[in-house]
């Protein structure tokens, strides 16, 4: 069977960062494409990187069907949708998965960012067929791919996804931070109202996370911070590279991709984080490929 192909169209967190400091790893925000053999494309998140992916899809001679899986609705994960040209082309078909927020459903969340106050074109102007499907924690089938979803530790409802196909597994966790952070260290000093926002995500959630990513062929996971940076940003919803490496080892994953690069990290800084991540893996005597996500790069399984 043909290989599974994973292509990175946007790897940056928080805000696009064009310019000479980010030319090697890229400055577009989160968007990853997975091509499973003989299946429509799976698109993970719709940050600014989806614009370039859209230009590629416009070259297709036949109508395009794709599934878009949104992890959550912070700007860096949906800001590319209004600029995704294939969604404005009749005959194309896009099915968008994401979780509802309390009192705001998925369709309204997407429509809000294309309100005339913010953007001149409404979601109703998309001429492709666009469907919205609410995702929650659980397991479901999409075109022969088994999809598992689980809530992560991040402000607002945020899903991680596991895609299982033909004995292979790819995990996408773009935004997540250590679950233990509320009961250890600085977060314990935060006021109770802040703690309450996360209380449902603490108990035994790390064990559940390890089970979720267990023995994955590829783990794409948030590594936005160095440990000293994370100490100043607890509850922001992102991980230090040390945590990501540690859970990869605990779960015995087979390949680790460092993702969601901080906008203040230039190419050399991303290189340094990758080097330290590999050294930490070696300290555990756990030798697996460990690479920083790079815009335009493709991984095959």
BAFITI-323332 format. One record per residue (C-alpha): x negated, y negated, z; residue in one letter. Coordinates in nm, 2 decimals, decimal comma. Layout:
<node><px>X</px><py>Y</py><pz>Z</pz><aa>A</aa></node>
...
END
This chain:
<node><px>0,00</px><py>0,00</py><pz>0,00</pz><aa>X</aa></node>
<node><px>-0,11</px><py>-0,35</py><pz>-0,07</pz><aa>X</aa></node>
<node><px>-0,26</px><py>-0,54</py><pz>0,23</pz><aa>X</aa></node>
<node><px>-0,07</px><py>-0,78</py><pz>0,46</pz><aa>X</aa></node>
<node><px>-0,20</px><py>-1,13</py><pz>0,39</pz><aa>X</aa></node>
<node><px>-0,21</px><py>-1,41</py><pz>0,64</pz><aa>X</aa></node>
<node><px>-0,29</px><py>-1,76</py><pz>0,51</pz><aa>X</aa></node>
<node><px>-0,34</px><py>-2,07</py><pz>0,72</pz><aa>X</aa></node>
<node><px>-0,19</px><py>-2,39</py><pz>0,59</pz><aa>X</aa></node>
<node><px>-0,21</px><py>-2,60</py><pz>0,91</pz><aa>X</aa></node>
<node><px>-0,42</px><py>-2,52</py><pz>1,22</pz><aa>X</aa></node>
<node><px>-0,42</px><py>-2,84</py><pz>1,42</pz><aa>X</aa></node>
<node><px>-0,22</px><py>-2,93</py><pz>1,73</pz><aa>X</aa></node>
<node><px>-0,03</px><py>-3,24</py><pz>1,83</pz><aa>X</aa></node>
<node><px>-0,09</px><py>-3,47</py><pz>1,53</pz><aa>X</aa></node>
<node><px>-0,24</px><py>-3,45</py><pz>1,18</pz><aa>X</aa></node>
<node><px>-0,61</px><py>-3,54</py><pz>1,18</pz><aa>X</aa></node>
<node><px>-0,73</px><py>-3,62</py><pz>0,83</pz><aa>X</aa></node>
<node><px>-1,08</px><py>-3,74</py><pz>0,78</pz><aa>X</aa></node>
<node><px>-1,45</px><py>-3,64</py><pz>0,76</pz><aa>X</aa></node>
<node><px>-1,45</px><py>-3,50</py><pz>1,12</pz><aa>X</aa></node>
<node><px>-1,21</px><py>-3,22</py><pz>1,03</pz><aa>X</aa></node>
<node><px>-1,30</px><py>-3,12</py><pz>0,67</pz><aa>X</aa></node>
<node><px>-1,41</px><py>-2,76</py><pz>0,74</pz><aa>X</aa></node>
<node><px>-1,12</px><py>-2,65</py><pz>0,97</pz><aa>X</aa></node>
<node><px>-0,85</px><py>-2,89</py><pz>0,84</pz><aa>X</aa></node>
<node><px>-0,63</px><py>-3,16</py><pz>0,98</pz><aa>X</aa></node>
<node><px>-0,28</px><py>-3,04</py><pz>0,90</pz><aa>X</aa></node>
<node><px>-0,05</px><py>-2,93</py><pz>1,19</pz><aa>X</aa></node>
<node><px>0,08</px><py>-2,58</py><pz>1,24</pz><aa>X</aa></node>
<node><px>0,19</px><py>-2,37</py><pz>0,95</pz><aa>X</aa></node>
<node><px>0,10</px><py>-2,00</py><pz>0,88</pz><aa>X</aa></node>
<node><px>0,21</px><py>-1,78</py><pz>0,60</pz><aa>X</aa></node>
<node><px>0,24</px><py>-1,40</py><pz>0,61</pz><aa>X</aa></node>
<node><px>0,29</px><py>-1,20</py><pz>0,30</pz><aa>X</aa></node>
<node><px>0,41</px><py>-0,85</py><pz>0,37</pz><aa>X</aa></node>
<node><px>0,40</px><py>-0,62</py><pz>0,06</pz><aa>X</aa></node>
<node><px>0,71</px><py>-0,63</py><pz>-0,15</pz><aa>X</aa></node>
<node><px>0,88</px><py>-0,88</py><pz>0,09</pz><aa>X</aa></node>
<node><px>0,97</px><py>-1,25</py><pz>0,08</pz><aa>X</aa></node>
<node><px>0,72</px><py>-1,48</py><pz>0,25</pz><aa>X</aa></node>
<node><px>0,73</px><py>-1,53</py><pz>0,62</pz><aa>X</aa></node>
<node><px>0,64</px><py>-1,89</py><pz>0,72</pz><aa>X</aa></node>
<node><px>0,55</px><py>-1,96</py><pz>1,08</pz><aa>X</aa></node>
<node><px>0,62</px><py>-2,32</py><pz>1,19</pz><aa>X</aa></node>
<node><px>0,67</px><py>-2,62</py><pz>0,97</pz><aa>X</aa></node>
<node><px>0,41</px><py>-2,87</py><pz>1,07</pz><aa>X</aa></node>
<node><px>0,24</px><py>-3,09</py><pz>0,81</pz><aa>X</aa></node>
<node><px>0,07</px><py>-2,79</py><pz>0,66</pz><aa>X</aa></node>
<node><px>0,40</px><py>-2,67</py><pz>0,51</pz><aa>X</aa></node>
<node><px>0,39</px><py>-2,95</py><pz>0,26</pz><aa>X</aa></node>
<node><px>0,09</px><py>-2,80</py><pz>0,08</pz><aa>X</aa></node>
<node><px>0,25</px><py>-2,45</py><pz>0,10</pz><aa>X</aa></node>
<node><px>0,56</px><py>-2,60</py><pz>-0,06</pz><aa>X</aa></node>
<node><px>0,35</px><py>-2,73</py><pz>-0,35</pz><aa>X</aa></node>
<node><px>0,23</px><py>-2,38</py><pz>-0,41</pz><aa>X</aa></node>
<node><px>0,58</px><py>-2,24</py><pz>-0,40</pz><aa>X</aa></node>
<node><px>0,69</px><py>-2,49</py><pz>-0,67</pz><aa>X</aa></node>
<node><px>0,47</px><py>-2,30</py><pz>-0,91</pz><aa>X</aa></node>
<node><px>0,70</px><py>-1,99</py><pz>-0,89</pz><aa>X</aa></node>
<node><px>0,88</px><py>-1,91</py><pz>-1,21</pz><aa>X</aa></node>
<node><px>1,17</px><py>-1,74</py><pz>-1,02</pz><aa>X</aa></node>
<node><px>1,38</px><py>-1,87</py><pz>-0,73</pz><aa>X</aa></node>
<node><px>1,20</px><py>-1,84</py><pz>-0,40</pz><aa>X</aa></node>
<node><px>1,34</px><py>-1,68</py><pz>-0,08</pz><aa>X</aa></node>
<node><px>1,14</px><py>-1,73</py><pz>0,24</pz><aa>X</aa></node>
<node><px>1,19</px><py>-1,69</py><pz>0,61</pz><aa>X</aa></node>
<node><px>1,08</px><py>-1,97</py><pz>0,84</pz><aa>X</aa></node>
<node><px>1,02</px><py>-1,89</py><pz>1,20</pz><aa>X</aa></node>
<node><px>1,00</px><py>-2,20</py><pz>1,43</pz><aa>X</aa></node>
<node><px>0,82</px><py>-2,16</py><pz>1,76</pz><aa>X</aa></node>
<node><px>0,97</px><py>-2,48</py><pz>1,90</pz><aa>X</aa></node>
<node><px>1,06</px><py>-2,84</py><pz>1,80</pz><aa>X</aa></node>
<node><px>0,78</px><py>-3,06</py><pz>1,90</pz><aa>X</aa></node>
<node><px>0,69</px><py>-3,29</py><pz>1,60</pz><aa>X</aa></node>
<node><px>0,37</px><py>-3,10</py><pz>1,51</pz><aa>X</aa></node>
<node><px>0,58</px><py>-2,79</py><pz>1,44</pz><aa>X</aa></node>
<node><px>0,87</px><py>-2,94</py><pz>1,23</pz><aa>X</aa></node>
<node><px>0,73</px><py>-3,27</py><pz>1,09</pz><aa>X</aa></node>
<node><px>0,66</px><py>-3,10</py><pz>0,75</pz><aa>X</aa></node>
<node><px>1,02</px><py>-2,99</py><pz>0,68</pz><aa>X</aa></node>
<node><px>1,14</px><py>-3,32</py><pz>0,53</pz><aa>X</aa></node>
<node><px>0,84</px><py>-3,30</py><pz>0,29</pz><aa>X</aa></node>
<node><px>0,89</px><py>-2,93</py><pz>0,19</pz><aa>X</aa></node>
<node><px>0,99</px><py>-2,98</py><pz>-0,17</pz><aa>X</aa></node>
<node><px>1,11</px><py>-2,62</py><pz>-0,24</pz><aa>X</aa></node>
<node><px>1,40</px><py>-2,69</py><pz>0,00</pz><aa>X</aa></node>
<node><px>1,53</px><py>-2,95</py><pz>-0,24</pz><aa>X</aa></node>
<node><px>1,52</px><py>-2,72</py><pz>-0,54</pz><aa>X</aa></node>
<node><px>1,85</px><py>-2,55</py><pz>-0,64</pz><aa>X</aa></node>
<node><px>1,83</px><py>-2,17</py><pz>-0,65</pz><aa>X</aa></node>
<node><px>1,58</px><py>-2,14</py><pz>-0,37</pz><aa>X</aa></node>
<node><px>1,68</px><py>-1,98</py><pz>-0,04</pz><aa>X</aa></node>
<node><px>1,53</px><py>-2,04</py><pz>0,31</pz><aa>X</aa></node>
<node><px>1,64</px><py>-1,88</py><pz>0,63</pz><aa>X</aa></node>
<node><px>1,52</px><py>-2,07</py><pz>0,94</pz><aa>X</aa></node>
<node><px>1,49</px><py>-1,89</py><pz>1,27</pz><aa>X</aa></node>
<node><px>1,45</px><py>-2,08</py><pz>1,60</pz><aa>X</aa></node>
<node><px>1,59</px><py>-2,11</py><pz>1,95</pz><aa>X</aa></node>
<node><px>1,87</px><py>-2,34</py><pz>2,05</pz><aa>X</aa></node>
<node><px>1,80</px><py>-2,59</py><pz>2,32</pz><aa>X</aa></node>
<node><px>2,06</px><py>-2,64</py><pz>2,60</pz><aa>X</aa></node>
<node><px>2,36</px><py>-2,82</py><pz>2,45</pz><aa>X</aa></node>
<node><px>2,19</px><py>-2,87</py><pz>2,12</pz><aa>X</aa></node>
<node><px>2,20</px><py>-2,60</py><pz>1,86</pz><aa>X</aa></node>
<node><px>1,93</px><py>-2,52</py><pz>1,60</pz><aa>X</aa></node>
<node><px>2,11</px><py>-2,68</py><pz>1,31</pz><aa>X</aa></node>
<node><px>2,15</px><py>-3,01</py><pz>1,49</pz><aa>X</aa></node>
<node><px>1,79</px><py>-3,01</py><pz>1,61</pz><aa>X</aa></node>
<node><px>1,66</px><py>-3,00</py><pz>1,26</pz><aa>X</aa></node>
<node><px>1,92</px><py>-3,25</py><pz>1,13</pz><aa>X</aa></node>
<node><px>1,82</px><py>-3,50</py><pz>1,40</pz><aa>X</aa></node>
<node><px>1,47</px><py>-3,56</py><pz>1,27</pz><aa>X</aa></node>
<node><px>1,62</px><py>-3,64</py><pz>0,93</pz><aa>X</aa></node>
<node><px>1,86</px><py>-3,89</py><pz>1,07</pz><aa>X</aa></node>
<node><px>1,85</px><py>-4,21</py><pz>0,86</pz><aa>X</aa></node>
<node><px>1,69</px><py>-4,39</py><pz>1,15</pz><aa>X</aa></node>
<node><px>1,38</px><py>-4,18</py><pz>1,11</pz><aa>X</aa></node>
<node><px>1,39</px><py>-4,05</py><pz>0,75</pz><aa>X</aa></node>
<node><px>1,56</px><py>-4,16</py><pz>0,43</pz><aa>X</aa></node>
<node><px>1,68</px><py>-3,82</py><pz>0,31</pz><aa>X</aa></node>
<node><px>1,93</px><py>-3,60</py><pz>0,52</pz><aa>X</aa></node>
<node><px>1,91</px><py>-3,23</py><pz>0,56</pz><aa>X</aa></node>
<node><px>2,24</px><py>-3,21</py><pz>0,37</pz><aa>X</aa></node>
<node><px>2,05</px><py>-3,33</py><pz>0,07</pz><aa>X</aa></node>
<node><px>1,84</px><py>-3,02</py><pz>0,05</pz><aa>X</aa></node>
<node><px>1,97</px><py>-2,85</py><pz>-0,27</pz><aa>X</aa></node>
<node><px>1,83</px><py>-2,50</py><pz>-0,19</pz><aa>X</aa></node>
<node><px>2,04</px><py>-2,27</py><pz>0,02</pz><aa>X</aa></node>
<node><px>1,93</px><py>-2,33</py><pz>0,38</pz><aa>X</aa></node>
<node><px>2,05</px><py>-2,10</py><pz>0,66</pz><aa>X</aa></node>
<node><px>1,99</px><py>-2,14</py><pz>1,03</pz><aa>X</aa></node>
<node><px>1,98</px><py>-1,84</py><pz>1,26</pz><aa>X</aa></node>
<node><px>1,94</px><py>-1,87</py><pz>1,63</pz><aa>X</aa></node>
<node><px>1,66</px><py>-1,65</py><pz>1,78</pz><aa>X</aa></node>
<node><px>1,63</px><py>-1,55</py><pz>2,15</pz><aa>X</aa></node>
<node><px>1,41</px><py>-1,31</py><pz>2,33</pz><aa>X</aa></node>
<node><px>1,45</px><py>-0,97</py><pz>2,18</pz><aa>X</aa></node>
<node><px>1,38</px><py>-0,75</py><pz>1,87</pz><aa>X</aa></node>
<node><px>1,54</px><py>-0,78</py><pz>1,53</pz><aa>X</aa></node>
<node><px>1,48</px><py>-0,67</py><pz>1,17</pz><aa>X</aa></node>
<node><px>1,40</px><py>-0,89</py><pz>0,88</pz><aa>X</aa></node>
<node><px>1,34</px><py>-0,74</py><pz>0,54</pz><aa>X</aa></node>
<node><px>1,20</px><py>-0,42</py><pz>0,69</pz><aa>X</aa></node>
<node><px>0,97</px><py>-0,61</py><pz>0,93</pz><aa>X</aa></node>
<node><px>1,04</px><py>-0,56</py><pz>1,30</pz><aa>X</aa></node>
<node><px>1,03</px><py>-0,90</py><pz>1,47</pz><aa>X</aa></node>
<node><px>0,99</px><py>-0,94</py><pz>1,85</pz><aa>X</aa></node>
<node><px>1,03</px><py>-1,28</py><pz>2,01</pz><aa>X</aa></node>
<node><px>0,94</px><py>-1,39</py><pz>2,36</pz><aa>X</aa></node>
<node><px>0,95</px><py>-1,72</py><pz>2,55</pz><aa>X</aa></node>
<node><px>0,62</px><py>-1,88</py><pz>2,63</pz><aa>X</aa></node>
<node><px>0,50</px><py>-2,12</py><pz>2,90</pz><aa>X</aa></node>
<node><px>0,55</px><py>-2,45</py><pz>2,73</pz><aa>X</aa></node>
<node><px>0,77</px><py>-2,76</py><pz>2,79</pz><aa>X</aa></node>
<node><px>1,11</px><py>-2,68</py><pz>2,63</pz><aa>X</aa></node>
<node><px>1,21</px><py>-2,35</py><pz>2,49</pz><aa>X</aa></node>
<node><px>0,91</px><py>-2,21</py><pz>2,29</pz><aa>X</aa></node>
<node><px>0,89</px><py>-1,86</py><pz>2,13</pz><aa>X</aa></node>
<node><px>0,60</px><py>-1,64</py><pz>2,04</pz><aa>X</aa></node>
<node><px>0,66</px><py>-1,39</py><pz>1,76</pz><aa>X</aa></node>
<node><px>0,53</px><py>-1,04</py><pz>1,70</pz><aa>X</aa></node>
<node><px>0,57</px><py>-0,90</py><pz>1,35</pz><aa>X</aa></node>
<node><px>0,53</px><py>-0,52</py><pz>1,31</pz><aa>X</aa></node>
<node><px>0,51</px><py>-0,37</py><pz>0,96</pz><aa>X</aa></node>
<node><px>0,38</px><py>-0,04</py><pz>0,84</pz><aa>X</aa></node>
<node><px>0,19</px><py>0,04</py><pz>1,16</pz><aa>X</aa></node>
<node><px>0,03</px><py>-0,31</py><pz>1,17</pz><aa>X</aa></node>
<node><px>0,11</px><py>-0,60</py><pz>1,40</pz><aa>X</aa></node>
<node><px>0,05</px><py>-0,98</py><pz>1,38</pz><aa>X</aa></node>
<node><px>0,12</px><py>-1,20</py><pz>1,67</pz><aa>X</aa></node>
<node><px>0,18</px><py>-1,58</py><pz>1,65</pz><aa>X</aa></node>
<node><px>0,17</px><py>-1,78</py><pz>1,97</pz><aa>X</aa></node>
<node><px>0,10</px><py>-2,14</py><pz>1,88</pz><aa>X</aa></node>
<node><px>0,17</px><py>-2,31</py><pz>2,21</pz><aa>X</aa></node>
<node><px>0,13</px><py>-2,14</py><pz>2,55</pz><aa>X</aa></node>
<node><px>-0,05</px><py>-2,19</py><pz>2,87</pz><aa>X</aa></node>
<node><px>-0,14</px><py>-1,97</py><pz>3,17</pz><aa>X</aa></node>
<node><px>0,17</px><py>-1,86</py><pz>3,35</pz><aa>X</aa></node>
<node><px>-0,02</px><py>-1,86</py><pz>3,68</pz><aa>X</aa></node>
<node><px>-0,08</px><py>-2,23</py><pz>3,67</pz><aa>X</aa></node>
<node><px>0,22</px><py>-2,32</py><pz>3,89</pz><aa>X</aa></node>
<node><px>0,10</px><py>-2,12</py><pz>4,19</pz><aa>X</aa></node>
<node><px>-0,27</px><py>-2,19</py><pz>4,17</pz><aa>X</aa></node>
<node><px>-0,48</px><py>-2,50</py><pz>4,14</pz><aa>X</aa></node>
<node><px>-0,36</px><py>-2,85</py><pz>4,06</pz><aa>X</aa></node>
<node><px>-0,01</px><py>-2,76</py><pz>3,95</pz><aa>X</aa></node>
<node><px>0,09</px><py>-2,66</py><pz>4,30</pz><aa>X</aa></node>
<node><px>0,04</px><py>-3,03</py><pz>4,40</pz><aa>X</aa></node>
<node><px>0,29</px><py>-3,15</py><pz>4,13</pz><aa>X</aa></node>
<node><px>0,63</px><py>-3,28</py><pz>4,25</pz><aa>X</aa></node>
<node><px>0,91</px><py>-3,02</py><pz>4,28</pz><aa>X</aa></node>
<node><px>1,11</px><py>-3,16</py><pz>3,98</pz><aa>X</aa></node>
<node><px>0,82</px><py>-3,08</py><pz>3,75</pz><aa>X</aa></node>
<node><px>0,77</px><py>-2,74</py><pz>3,90</pz><aa>X</aa></node>
<node><px>1,14</px><py>-2,66</py><pz>3,85</pz><aa>X</aa></node>
<node><px>1,10</px><py>-2,71</py><pz>3,48</pz><aa>X</aa></node>
<node><px>0,88</px><py>-2,40</py><pz>3,47</pz><aa>X</aa></node>
<node><px>0,99</px><py>-2,19</py><pz>3,76</pz><aa>X</aa></node>
<node><px>1,18</px><py>-1,94</py><pz>3,54</pz><aa>X</aa></node>
<node><px>0,87</px><py>-1,87</py><pz>3,34</pz><aa>X</aa></node>
<node><px>0,63</px><py>-1,77</py><pz>3,63</pz><aa>X</aa></node>
<node><px>0,72</px><py>-1,45</py><pz>3,80</pz><aa>X</aa></node>
<node><px>0,55</px><py>-1,15</py><pz>3,64</pz><aa>X</aa></node>
<node><px>0,54</px><py>-1,33</py><pz>3,30</pz><aa>X</aa></node>
<node><px>0,17</px><py>-1,27</py><pz>3,24</pz><aa>X</aa></node>
<node><px>0,22</px><py>-0,90</py><pz>3,26</pz><aa>X</aa></node>
<node><px>0,51</px><py>-0,93</py><pz>3,02</pz><aa>X</aa></node>
<node><px>0,29</px><py>-1,14</py><pz>2,79</pz><aa>X</aa></node>
<node><px>0,01</px><py>-0,87</py><pz>2,80</pz><aa>X</aa></node>
<node><px>0,26</px><py>-0,61</py><pz>2,70</pz><aa>X</aa></node>
<node><px>0,40</px><py>-0,83</py><pz>2,42</pz><aa>X</aa></node>
<node><px>0,05</px><py>-0,87</py><pz>2,26</pz><aa>X</aa></node>
<node><px>-0,08</px><py>-0,52</py><pz>2,35</pz><aa>X</aa></node>
<node><px>-0,31</px><py>-0,37</py><pz>2,08</pz><aa>X</aa></node>
<node><px>-0,21</px><py>-0,62</py><pz>1,82</pz><aa>X</aa></node>
<node><px>-0,41</px><py>-0,61</py><pz>1,50</pz><aa>X</aa></node>
<node><px>-0,43</px><py>-0,99</py><pz>1,49</pz><aa>X</aa></node>
<node><px>-0,35</px><py>-1,23</py><pz>1,77</pz><aa>X</aa></node>
<node><px>-0,32</px><py>-1,59</py><pz>1,67</pz><aa>X</aa></node>
<node><px>-0,31</px><py>-1,79</py><pz>2,00</pz><aa>X</aa></node>
<node><px>-0,33</px><py>-2,14</py><pz>2,13</pz><aa>X</aa></node>
<node><px>-0,69</px><py>-2,24</py><pz>2,23</pz><aa>X</aa></node>
<node><px>-0,65</px><py>-2,62</py><pz>2,24</pz><aa>X</aa></node>
<node><px>-0,87</px><py>-2,69</py><pz>2,54</pz><aa>X</aa></node>
<node><px>-1,20</px><py>-2,63</py><pz>2,71</pz><aa>X</aa></node>
<node><px>-1,15</px><py>-2,54</py><pz>3,08</pz><aa>X</aa></node>
<node><px>-1,24</px><py>-2,89</py><pz>3,20</pz><aa>X</aa></node>
<node><px>-0,99</px><py>-3,05</py><pz>2,95</pz><aa>X</aa></node>
<node><px>-0,72</px><py>-2,81</py><pz>3,07</pz><aa>X</aa></node>
<node><px>-0,76</px><py>-2,91</py><pz>3,43</pz><aa>X</aa></node>
<node><px>-0,65</px><py>-3,26</py><pz>3,33</pz><aa>X</aa></node>
<node><px>-0,36</px><py>-3,14</py><pz>3,12</pz><aa>X</aa></node>
<node><px>-0,19</px><py>-2,87</py><pz>3,33</pz><aa>X</aa></node>
<node><px>0,19</px><py>-2,83</py><pz>3,23</pz><aa>X</aa></node>
<node><px>0,12</px><py>-2,98</py><pz>2,88</pz><aa>X</aa></node>
<node><px>0,18</px><py>-2,63</py><pz>2,74</pz><aa>X</aa></node>
<node><px>-0,16</px><py>-2,53</py><pz>2,60</pz><aa>X</aa></node>
<node><px>-0,44</px><py>-2,29</py><pz>2,69</pz><aa>X</aa></node>
<node><px>-0,81</px><py>-2,31</py><pz>2,76</pz><aa>X</aa></node>
<node><px>-1,01</px><py>-2,08</py><pz>2,53</pz><aa>X</aa></node>
<node><px>-1,11</px><py>-1,88</py><pz>2,84</pz><aa>X</aa></node>
<node><px>-0,75</px><py>-1,77</py><pz>2,91</pz><aa>X</aa></node>
<node><px>-0,69</px><py>-1,67</py><pz>2,55</pz><aa>X</aa></node>
<node><px>-1,00</px><py>-1,46</py><pz>2,55</pz><aa>X</aa></node>
<node><px>-0,90</px><py>-1,30</py><pz>2,88</pz><aa>X</aa></node>
<node><px>-0,55</px><py>-1,20</py><pz>2,77</pz><aa>X</aa></node>
<node><px>-0,69</px><py>-1,07</py><pz>2,44</pz><aa>X</aa></node>
<node><px>-0,93</px><py>-0,84</py><pz>2,63</pz><aa>X</aa></node>
<node><px>-0,66</px><py>-0,73</py><pz>2,88</pz><aa>X</aa></node>
<node><px>-0,42</px><py>-0,65</py><pz>2,59</pz><aa>X</aa></node>
<node><px>-0,70</px><py>-0,48</py><pz>2,38</pz><aa>X</aa></node>
<node><px>-0,61</px><py>-0,67</py><pz>2,07</pz><aa>X</aa></node>
<node><px>-0,82</px><py>-0,60</py><pz>1,76</pz><aa>X</aa></node>
<node><px>-0,88</px><py>-0,95</py><pz>1,62</pz><aa>X</aa></node>
<node><px>-0,85</px><py>-1,29</py><pz>1,78</pz><aa>X</aa></node>
<node><px>-0,78</px><py>-1,61</py><pz>1,59</pz><aa>X</aa></node>
<node><px>-0,83</px><py>-1,94</py><pz>1,78</pz><aa>X</aa></node>
<node><px>-0,55</px><py>-2,17</py><pz>1,69</pz><aa>X</aa></node>
<node><px>-0,39</px><py>-2,52</py><pz>1,75</pz><aa>X</aa></node>
<node><px>-0,72</px><py>-2,71</py><pz>1,75</pz><aa>X</aa></node>
<node><px>-0,71</px><py>-3,03</py><pz>1,96</pz><aa>X</aa></node>
<node><px>-0,69</px><py>-3,35</py><pz>1,75</pz><aa>X</aa></node>
<node><px>-0,99</px><py>-3,48</py><pz>1,93</pz><aa>X</aa></node>
<node><px>-1,20</px><py>-3,18</py><pz>1,85</pz><aa>X</aa></node>
<node><px>-1,41</px><py>-3,22</py><pz>1,53</pz><aa>X</aa></node>
<node><px>-1,55</px><py>-2,93</py><pz>1,33</pz><aa>X</aa></node>
<node><px>-1,86</px><py>-2,90</py><pz>1,55</pz><aa>X</aa></node>
<node><px>-1,65</px><py>-2,89</py><pz>1,86</pz><aa>X</aa></node>
<node><px>-1,44</px><py>-2,61</py><pz>1,71</pz><aa>X</aa></node>
<node><px>-1,76</px><py>-2,43</py><pz>1,63</pz><aa>X</aa></node>
<node><px>-1,87</px><py>-2,46</py><pz>1,99</pz><aa>X</aa></node>
<node><px>-1,54</px><py>-2,32</py><pz>2,12</pz><aa>X</aa></node>
<node><px>-1,57</px><py>-2,02</py><pz>1,89</pz><aa>X</aa></node>
<node><px>-1,93</px><py>-1,96</py><pz>2,00</pz><aa>X</aa></node>
<node><px>-1,82</px><py>-1,97</py><pz>2,37</pz><aa>X</aa></node>
<node><px>-1,53</px><py>-1,75</py><pz>2,30</pz><aa>X</aa></node>
<node><px>-1,75</px><py>-1,48</py><pz>2,14</pz><aa>X</aa></node>
<node><px>-1,99</px><py>-1,51</py><pz>2,43</pz><aa>X</aa></node>
<node><px>-1,70</px><py>-1,45</py><pz>2,68</pz><aa>X</aa></node>
<node><px>-1,59</px><py>-1,15</py><pz>2,48</pz><aa>X</aa></node>
<node><px>-1,95</px><py>-1,01</py><pz>2,49</pz><aa>X</aa></node>
<node><px>-1,95</px><py>-1,07</py><pz>2,87</pz><aa>X</aa></node>
<node><px>-1,66</px><py>-0,82</py><pz>2,89</pz><aa>X</aa></node>
<node><px>-1,84</px><py>-0,58</py><pz>2,65</pz><aa>X</aa></node>
<node><px>-1,54</px><py>-0,62</py><pz>2,42</pz><aa>X</aa></node>
<node><px>-1,66</px><py>-0,66</py><pz>2,06</pz><aa>X</aa></node>
<node><px>-1,39</px><py>-0,78</py><pz>1,83</pz><aa>X</aa></node>
<node><px>-1,38</px><py>-1,04</py><pz>1,55</pz><aa>X</aa></node>
<node><px>-1,31</px><py>-1,38</py><pz>1,69</pz><aa>X</aa></node>
<node><px>-1,26</px><py>-1,67</py><pz>1,45</pz><aa>X</aa></node>
<node><px>-1,12</px><py>-2,02</py><pz>1,46</pz><aa>X</aa></node>
<node><px>-0,83</px><py>-2,07</py><pz>1,23</pz><aa>X</aa></node>
<node><px>-0,93</px><py>-2,25</py><pz>0,91</pz><aa>X</aa></node>
<node><px>-0,70</px><py>-2,43</py><pz>0,68</pz><aa>X</aa></node>
<node><px>-0,68</px><py>-2,25</py><pz>0,34</pz><aa>X</aa></node>
<node><px>-0,84</px><py>-1,93</py><pz>0,48</pz><aa>X</aa></node>
<node><px>-0,67</px><py>-1,59</py><pz>0,42</pz><aa>X</aa></node>
<node><px>-0,69</px><py>-1,28</py><pz>0,65</pz><aa>X</aa></node>
<node><px>-0,60</px><py>-0,94</py><pz>0,51</pz><aa>X</aa></node>
<node><px>-0,48</px><py>-0,63</py><pz>0,70</pz><aa>X</aa></node>
END
